[in-house]
């Protein structure tokens, strides 16, 4: 699982530097009001409840240059 997450984070950092198009795209107004975002084919809405391992993943990903919102979703889904 750690290899998968590392690969995802590396791909994300490369995507950020290369002008990737992985921005969140709410499907309609209701999703936008709930704070929904989609990354790596995973959609999450609202504030996520992260455990300690997921929070550590978020901190690490943000330090590597990933946005907080994307790191929240990816670490919640894949960690």
N, C-alpha and C positions, 0 to 999 in steps of 0.2 A: 504494500500500500504506500509505503514511503517513497518508493521509486516512481510510482504513478503521480503522486503529489509533486515531487521534485520536477518531473517532466512537465506537468501542467504549469508550474510556476515559471520554469525556464521558458516555455512557449509563451506564457503571458508576458514576461518581461521583454522577450524578443518582439512580440506583437505590439507592445507599447512603444518601443523604440522604432519599430518599422511602420508606424501608422496603421496598426491593425484596425479592423472594423468590428470588434467584439463589444461594442457599447450596448448598454441596456436599452431594450426597446419595449416599453409597455405596450400591450396589445390594445388597450383602450383606456379611457379616462379613469375608470374605477381603479385600475391597476396603478395608474400614476398617483392617485390620492393615497393608496396604501403603501407606496414606496416600493413597488415591485421592480425587480431587475432580473435580467437573464444573462447568464454567462455560462459557457461550456454546456449549453443545452439544459441548464438547470435554472428554474425560475423560483425566486423566493420573494416574499412580501413581508413588509413590516420589519420590526426589530427582531433579529435572530437571537435565540438563546444558545450561547456557545459554551461548551465545557472548557476545562483548563487546556486540554490538548489543542482544541480548535482555536482558542484565543492565542496560544503560543504560535500556532501556524499563521494566524492573521498578523501578529506582530512581526514575524519573520518576513512574510510576503510584502508587507508595507515597507519594511526596511529595504527590500530589494527593488522597490519602485512601483508595486501594484497599488491601485487605489484601495482605500479602506472598504468601500462597498463591494468591490469585486472580491477582495480577499475574504470578506465575511461569507459571501455566497460559496466560493470555491472551497474554503476550509470547512464550512458547514457540510457541504455535500460530499467531499472526498476524504476528509480526515477522520 
